[in-house]
Amino acid sequence: MFEKIKKLLVEEMGIDEKLITPEAKLIADLELNSLELAEFILSCEEEFKVSIEDGDLKKLVCINDIVKYLENL
């Protein structure tokens, strides 16, 4: 799951692959702004065929949070 998310961040968001670790924070470390974050979440929803609830977005701070969230759906 981590590798798929990493691929999305590299290919869709243009993030440097070296910056992407499970502990990397989407805003603080990867410097995604709110629009980019929304775009990334939409990409995740499309890629994994899921719907991420708006109320859960605040819980998704780092990449590992997204991995755990998606694995538990």
QUISUL-V427192 format. One record per residue. N is the residue number from 1. SS is DSSP state (H for helix, E for strand, - for the rest). OMEGA is omega in radians with two decimals (none if undefined). BURIAL is # if it has 9 or more other ideal C-beta (glycine too) atoms within 8 Angstrom, else .. Layout:
<<N | SS | OMEGA | BURIAL> <N | SS | OMEGA | BURIAL>>
This chain:
<<1 | - | 3.13 | .> <2 | H | -3.10 | #> <3 | H | 3.11 | .> <4 | H | 3.11 | #> <5 | H | 3.10 | #> <6 | H | 3.13 | #> <7 | H | 3.09 | .> <8 | H | -3.13 | #> <9 | H | 3.14 | #> <10 | H | -3.03 | #> <11 | H | -3.06 | .> <12 | - | -3.01 | #> <13 | - | 3.11 | #> <14 | - | -3.14 | .> <15 | - | 3.09 | #> <16 | - | -3.08 | .> <17 | H | -3.11 | .> <18 | H | -3.12 | .> <19 | H | -2.99 | #> <20 | - | 3.06 | #> <21 | - | 3.11 | .> <22 | - | -3.10 | .> <23 | - | -3.09 | .> <24 | - | 3.11 | #> <25 | E | -3.03 | #> <26 | - | -3.09 | #> <27 | - | -3.05 | #> <28 | - | -3.06 | .> <29 | - | -3.10 | #> <30 | - | 3.06 | #> <31 | - | 3.04 | .> <32 | - | 3.04 | #> <33 | - | -3.04 | .> <34 | H | 3.11 | .> <35 | H | 3.12 | .> <36 | H | 3.11 | #> <37 | H | 3.10 | #> <38 | H | 3.12 | .> <39 | H | 3.12 | #> <40 | H | 3.12 | #> <41 | H | 3.09 | #> <42 | H | 3.10 | .> <43 | H | 3.09 | #> <44 | H | 3.13 | #> <45 | H | 3.13 | #> <46 | H | -3.09 | .> <47 | H | -3.05 | .> <48 | H | 3.10 | #> <49 | - | 3.14 | .> <50 | - | 3.02 | .> <51 | - | 3.13 | .> <52 | - | -3.09 | #> <53 | - | 3.13 | .> <54 | H | -3.13 | .> <55 | H | -3.13 | .> <56 | H | -3.06 | #> <57 | H | -3.13 | #> <58 | H | 3.13 | .> <59 | H | -3.05 | .> <60 | - | -3.06 | #> <61 | - | -3.13 | .> <62 | E | -3.08 | #> <63 | H | 3.14 | #> <64 | H | 3.07 | #> <65 | H | 3.14 | #> <66 | H | 3.12 | #> <67 | H | -3.12 | #> <68 | H | -3.14 | .> <69 | H | -3.10 | #> <70 | H | 3.12 | #> <71 | H | -3.11 | .> <72 | - | 3.11 | .> <73 | - | none | .>>
